[in-house]
Amino acid sequence: MQTNFIDCPRNDNLDIQKENSYQTDDKFPIYHFTEVLLEIGTLLLESGAHCERINRNIQRIAAISPYKVEMLLSFTAISISVSDRNNPENTITTNRRINHHGVHFGVLTDSSLLTWQLFDKKISFHELADSIKDLRNTPKYPVWLVRFFIGIACSCLCMIAGGDWINGSFAFIASFTGLIIRQTMIKKGFNVMVSITCSSFVTTSIAGLNVLFDLGDFPTSSIATSVLFLIPGVPLINSIIDLIEGYIPTGLARGAFGGFILLCIAVGMFLSMALIGINNF
């Protein structure tokens, strides 16, 4: 059964070791192998992968290698222990800290495809290592383009919620400006939660002008939709997935992280509406 283009275990992988001979490579020592696995694991975790997806990708590589891999995943770090199947005394354990938590579905898809290509013996370990390095340096979308389409998305949501083009325009300007505030503060080294609170405050203040001057058909829709770009959808979804699949500590940490972001959004909105004088939202 061909499942190369999706990230899920195959039905025929219960006896992988019989089906795939180990790929031995004297130029690929255990410490180098471990570093490649750490690079893949941290890249996936920083790009928004849930724990079981990371584990599947790592074990897919280990299945056709001369090494046995054990891995511990947490919200802030990854620890990997690699041992030689033929010489268990040859073991190395190392860990790496996670620098940030973002979302990049392109990286998740490409990483899975690379591990499947290795599993199917279409590429070597060295080619995988080089590809992962290139993948980490994959260029992102231009900042102005992201800001523009975030504004368009919030504006469209506003009009779907019952607002007219005036309310949608306020939602566009508010979300566009709020995203600039968040990105700029994070770039300058501010705490993520402080950045989100300030972004929520500025976004709500701009959208609140629509309510203050009672413009458009449904002014409050601009407030309700302009802050939606701050909602931590991926961390909350990954939290549920991790809890269901048994990664309890990481699932709880993701849930707490997402919940605190929601609290910061609410604090920013409350301060802004209290300042403007909106008390019937």
C-alpha positions in Angstrom: 0.0 0.0 0.0 1.5 3.3 -1.1 1.4 6.1 1.5 4.5 8.0 0.6 2.7 11.3 0.3 1.1 11.3 3.7 2.6 11.1 7.1 1.2 7.9 8.7 2.4 4.4 9.5 2.0 1.8 6.7 0.1 -1.4 7.3 3.2 -3.4 6.4 5.6 -1.7 8.8 5.1 -4.2 11.6 8.1 -6.2 10.3 10.2 -3.4 8.9 13.5 -5.0 10.0 12.9 -8.1 7.8 11.7 -6.0 4.8 14.6 -3.5 4.9 18.2 -4.4 5.4 20.2 -2.0 7.6 22.1 0.7 5.7 25.6 0.8 7.1 27.9 3.6 6.3 31.3 3.9 7.9 31.3 7.6 7.1 28.1 8.1 9.0 29.1 7.6 12.7 26.7 7.4 15.6 27.3 11.0 16.8 26.6 12.4 13.3 23.5 10.2 13.0 22.2 11.6 16.4 22.8 15.2 15.3 20.8 14.6 12.2 17.9 13.2 14.2 18.1 16.1 16.6 18.0 18.5 13.7 14.9 16.8 12.2 13.1 16.6 15.6 13.7 20.2 16.6 12.8 21.4 13.1 9.5 19.5 13.3 8.7 20.7 16.8 9.5 24.3 16.0 7.3 24.1 12.9 4.2 22.9 14.7 4.3 19.1 14.5 2.6 17.1 17.2 4.7 14.6 19.2 3.5 11.4 17.5 4.3 12.8 14.0 7.8 13.6 15.2 8.2 10.1 16.6 7.0 8.5 13.4 9.5 10.4 11.3 12.4 9.6 13.6 11.5 5.9 13.9 11.1 5.7 10.2 14.8 6.7 9.8 15.9 4.4 12.7 14.1 1.4 11.1 16.5 1.2 8.2 19.7 2.2 10.1 22.0 0.1 12.3 20.9 2.1 15.3 18.2 1.9 17.9 16.6 5.2 18.8 14.8 6.3 22.0 13.4 9.8 22.2 11.9 12.0 24.9 9.9 15.0 23.7 9.0 18.0 25.9 7.7 21.5 25.1 11.1 23.1 25.5 13.6 20.4 24.5 14.2 17.1 22.8 16.3 14.3 24.2 17.5 11.4 22.0 19.4 8.3 22.9 21.0 6.3 20.1 22.6 2.9 20.5 24.2 0.5 18.1 22.1 -2.6 17.5 25.1 -4.8 17.2 27.0 -3.2 20.1 24.7 -1.8 22.7 27.6 -0.4 24.7 28.1 2.1 21.8 25.4 4.5 23.0 25.1 8.3 22.9 22.5 10.5 24.6 22.1 14.2 23.8 19.4 16.9 23.8 18.7 20.2 22.3 16.6 23.1 23.4 13.7 24.4 21.3 14.2 28.1 20.4 10.6 29.0 19.4 7.2 27.5 18.5 5.9 28.5 15.1 3.8 27.0 12.3 5.2 26.0 8.9 3.2 23.3 7.2 5.5 23.2 4.2 8.4 22.1 6.4 6.2 19.4 8.0 5.2 18.0 4.6 8.7 18.1 3.1 10.3 16.5 6.2 7.9 13.6 6.0 8.5 13.2 2.3 12.3 13.1 2.9 12.0 10.4 5.5 9.8 8.3 3.2 12.3 8.7 0.4 15.0 7.5 2.8 12.8 4.6 3.9 12.2 3.6 0.3 16.0 3.9 -0.3 15.7 6.6 -2.9 18.2 8.9 -1.0 21.0 8.2 1.4 21.6 9.5 4.9 24.0 12.1 3.7 21.4 13.4 1.2 18.8 13.5 3.9 21.1 15.5 6.2 21.9 18.0 3.5 18.2 18.3 2.5 17.2 19.0 6.2 19.8 21.8 6.4 18.4 23.3 3.2 14.9 22.8 4.6 15.6 24.8 7.7 16.8 27.7 5.5 13.7 27.6 3.3 12.7 31.2 2.5 9.4 32.4 4.0 6.8 34.5 2.5 7.5 38.3 2.4 6.5 40.0 5.6 4.3 42.6 3.7 2.5 39.8 2.0 1.7 38.0 5.2 0.4 41.2 6.8 -1.7 42.0 3.8 -3.4 38.6 3.6 -3.9 38.5 7.4 -5.8 41.8 7.1 -7.8 40.5 4.1 -8.7 37.3 6.1 -9.9 39.3 9.1 -11.8 41.7 6.9 -13.6 38.8 5.1 -14.5 37.2 8.4 -15.9 40.5 9.6 -18.2 40.7 6.5 -19.2 37.1 6.9 -20.2 37.9 10.5 -22.6 40.6 9.3 -20.4 43.7 8.8 -20.4 45.8 5.7 -17.4 47.1 3.8 -16.9 49.9 6.4 -16.6 47.4 9.2 -14.4 45.2 7.1 -12.1 48.1 6.4 -11.7 48.7 10.1 -11.0 45.0 10.7 -8.4 45.1 7.9 -6.6 48.1 9.3 -6.8 46.9 12.8 -5.4 43.4 12.1 -2.8 44.7 9.7 -1.5 47.1 12.4 -1.8 44.6 15.2 0.3 42.1 13.3 3.0 44.7 12.7 3.1 45.4 16.5 3.4 41.8 17.4 6.1 41.0 14.8 8.1 44.1 15.6 8.0 43.5 19.4 9.1 39.9 19.0 11.9 40.9 16.7 13.1 43.4 19.2 13.2 40.6 21.9 10.1 41.3 23.9 8.3 38.5 25.7 5.9 36.7 23.4 3.0 37.1 25.8 3.7 40.8 26.3 3.8 41.2 22.5 0.5 39.5 22.1 -1.1 41.6 24.8 0.1 44.8 23.2 -1.0 43.6 19.7 -4.4 42.8 21.1 -4.7 46.2 22.7 -3.7 48.1 19.5 -5.9 45.9 17.3 -9.0 46.4 19.6 -8.3 50.1 19.9 -8.4 50.6 16.2 -11.4 48.4 15.6 -13.1 50.1 18.6 -13.1 53.4 16.8 -15.7 51.8 14.5 -17.9 51.1 17.5 -17.2 54.5 19.1 -18.4 56.4 16.0 -21.1 53.8 15.2 -20.0 53.4 11.6 -21.4 50.7 9.3 -24.1 48.1 9.7 -22.5 46.0 12.5 -19.7 47.9 14.2 -18.9 45.3 16.9 -18.1 42.7 14.2 -14.9 44.5 13.5 -13.7 44.1 17.1 -14.8 40.4 17.3 -13.0 39.4 14.1 -9.9 41.7 14.0 -8.1 39.8 16.8 -8.7 36.3 15.4 -5.2 36.2 13.8 -3.8 36.0 17.4 -5.8 32.8 18.2 -3.3 29.9 18.9 -5.1 27.3 16.9 -2.2 25.0 16.2 -0.9 24.8 19.8 -4.4 24.0 21.1 -5.1 21.4 18.4 -1.7 19.8 19.0 -2.4 19.8 22.7 -5.5 17.6 22.2 -3.7 15.3 19.8 -0.8 14.8 22.3 -3.1 14.1 25.2 -5.1 11.6 23.1 -1.9 9.8 22.0 -0.4 9.7 25.5 2.1 12.5 25.5 0.6 14.0 28.7 3.3 16.4 29.8 3.8 18.0 26.4 0.1 18.1 25.8 -0.5 19.9 29.0 2.3 22.3 28.3 0.9 23.1 24.8 -2.6 23.6 26.3 -1.2 25.9 29.0 0.7 27.8 26.4 -2.3 28.2 24.2 -4.6 29.1 27.1 -2.2 31.8 28.3 -2.1 33.3 24.9 -5.9 33.5 25.0 -5.7 35.2 28.4 -3.3 37.8 27.0 -5.7 38.5 24.1 -8.5 38.9 26.5 -6.5 41.3 28.7 -5.5 43.4 25.8 -9.1 43.6 24.6 -10.4 44.5 28.0 -7.9 47.3 28.6 -8.6 48.8 25.2 -12.4 48.6 25.6 -12.2 50.1 29.1 -10.1 52.9 27.7 -12.5 53.6 24.8 -15.6 53.2 27.0 -17.1 50.2 25.3 -19.2 48.4 28.0 -21.9 46.6 26.0 -19.7 44.3 23.8 
